[in-house]
Amino acid sequence: MFKLTNFKKKPEFKINILVVDDDGLLLDLLKDYGSPSTSVNIIYCTNAIEAINTVRENNIDGILSDVNMDNMKALDDFLYKKASDIPVYRFSGESTRHLNIRLIKPFSQYQYLDAVGELAGLAKIVKAAA
C-alpha cells in the first residue's frame, strides 16, 4: 500500500479583515455571523478613529466599512496616504451610484459572509504578491 510520508501542508496565510460600523447592534449581529473561513480573522471597530489606530497597530489585510460615519474623511485620507495597498469594501444604508458600495443595508448573513470571503481572497492575492 502506498503511504505518504513527510508530507507538509503548505501553510495558509492568515487574513485579517477589519469591519467598521458605528451601529453597535449591527456589529453585534456581524460578530454572531462569524467568519467565512478559519483562515480569516475578523476585527471589529465602532468608529473611524478606532479603525485608523487598529490599522496602525495590526496587520490588516482588508477593510469592510460603513460609508456614513463620523470622521470618515480622516479614515479615507489615512488609507490613501498610509495604507493604499489595503483593499476596502464599503456598505451603506442608502443606495448611491457615486460610491463603490459592496453591500446595501439591510444585508443577509450570506451576503455579509460572501463579501468578507471575497475581500479576504483579494487581500490574499495582494499579500502573496508583496
C-alpha positions as CSV (number, residue, x, y, z in Angstrom):
1,M,0.0,0.0,0.0
2,F,1.2,3.5,-0.9
3,K,1.8,5.7,2.1
4,L,2.7,9.4,2.1
5,T,5.5,10.3,4.5
6,N,7.0,13.7,5.4
7,F,4.1,15.4,3.6
8,K,3.9,19.0,4.7
9,K,0.8,21.0,4.0
10,K,1.5,24.4,2.5
11,P,0.9,27.0,5.3
12,E,-2.1,29.2,4.6
13,F,-2.0,32.9,5.1
14,K,-4.0,34.2,8.0
15,I,-6.0,37.1,6.6
16,N,-7.1,39.9,9.0
17,I,-10.2,41.7,7.9
18,L,-11.3,44.9,9.7
19,V,-15.1,45.6,9.9
20,V,-16.0,49.2,10.8
21,D,-19.5,50.4,11.7
22,D,-20.8,52.9,14.3
23,D,-24.0,50.8,14.7
24,G,-23.3,48.7,17.8
25,L,-26.3,46.4,17.2
26,L,-25.2,45.7,13.6
27,L,-21.7,44.9,14.8
28,D,-23.0,42.5,17.4
29,L,-25.0,40.8,14.7
30,L,-22.0,40.6,12.4
31,K,-20.0,39.1,15.2
32,D,-22.6,36.4,15.5
33,Y,-22.4,35.7,11.8
34,G,-18.7,34.7,12.3
35,S,-16.1,34.3,9.6
36,P,-16.4,32.6,6.2
37,S,-13.2,30.6,6.9
38,T,-10.9,29.6,9.7
39,S,-8.1,31.4,7.8
40,V,-10.0,34.7,8.1
41,N,-9.7,36.6,11.4
42,I,-12.2,39.5,11.7
43,I,-11.5,42.5,13.9
44,Y,-14.4,44.9,14.7
45,C,-14.3,48.7,15.3
46,T,-17.0,51.1,16.1
47,N,-15.7,54.3,14.5
48,A,-13.2,55.7,12.0
49,I,-10.6,56.8,14.6
50,E,-10.6,53.4,16.2
51,A,-10.2,51.9,12.7
52,I,-7.1,54.1,12.0
53,N,-5.5,53.0,15.3
54,T,-6.3,49.4,14.6
55,V,-4.7,49.6,11.1
56,R,-1.6,51.2,12.6
57,E,-1.3,48.6,15.4
58,N,-2.2,45.4,13.5
59,N,-1.5,43.7,10.2
60,I,-4.8,44.4,8.5
61,D,-5.3,42.9,5.0
62,G,-8.7,44.2,4.1
63,I,-11.4,46.6,5.3
64,L,-15.2,46.4,5.2
65,S,-16.6,49.7,6.3
66,D,-19.8,51.6,6.6
67,V,-19.7,54.8,4.5
68,N,-21.7,57.1,6.7
69,M,-19.8,57.6,10.0
70,D,-18.2,60.5,11.8
71,N,-14.5,61.1,10.7
72,M,-14.8,59.1,7.5
73,K,-12.7,61.7,5.7
74,A,-9.9,61.1,8.2
75,L,-10.1,57.3,7.6
76,D,-10.2,57.7,3.9
77,D,-7.2,60.2,4.0
78,F,-5.2,57.8,6.2
79,L,-5.9,54.8,4.0
80,Y,-5.0,56.8,0.9
81,K,-1.7,58.1,2.3
82,K,-0.5,55.4,4.6
83,A,-2.3,52.1,3.7
84,S,-3.2,52.3,0.0
85,D,-2.3,48.6,-0.5
86,I,-5.3,47.5,1.7
87,P,-8.4,46.6,-0.3
88,V,-11.5,48.4,1.0
89,Y,-15.2,47.4,0.5
90,R,-17.9,49.7,1.6
91,F,-21.5,49.2,2.7
92,S,-24.3,51.7,3.3
93,G,-27.9,52.0,4.3
94,E,-28.6,54.1,1.2
95,S,-28.0,53.3,-2.4
96,T,-25.9,55.7,-4.4
97,R,-24.3,55.4,-7.8
98,H,-21.5,57.8,-6.9
99,L,-19.8,55.4,-4.4
100,N,-18.5,51.9,-4.9
101,I,-20.8,50.2,-2.4
102,R,-20.4,46.4,-2.0
103,L,-23.4,45.9,0.4
104,I,-26.6,47.8,1.0
105,K,-28.2,47.6,4.4
106,P,-30.1,45.5,5.4
107,F,-28.0,42.6,4.1
108,S,-28.2,38.9,4.9
109,Q,-25.7,36.7,6.7
110,Y,-24.9,35.1,3.3
111,Q,-24.3,38.4,1.6
112,Y,-22.0,39.5,4.5
113,L,-20.0,36.3,4.6
114,D,-19.8,36.4,0.8
115,A,-18.4,40.0,0.9
116,V,-15.9,39.1,3.6
117,G,-14.8,36.0,1.8
118,E,-14.4,37.9,-1.5
119,L,-12.4,40.6,0.3
120,A,-10.2,38.0,2.0
121,G,-9.5,36.4,-1.3
122,L,-8.5,39.8,-2.8
123,A,-6.4,40.5,0.3
124,K,-4.7,37.1,0.0
125,I,-3.7,37.9,-3.6
126,V,-2.3,41.3,-2.5
127,K,-0.4,39.7,0.4
128,A,1.1,37.0,-1.7
129,A,2.3,39.5,-4.3
130,A,4.1,41.6,-1.7
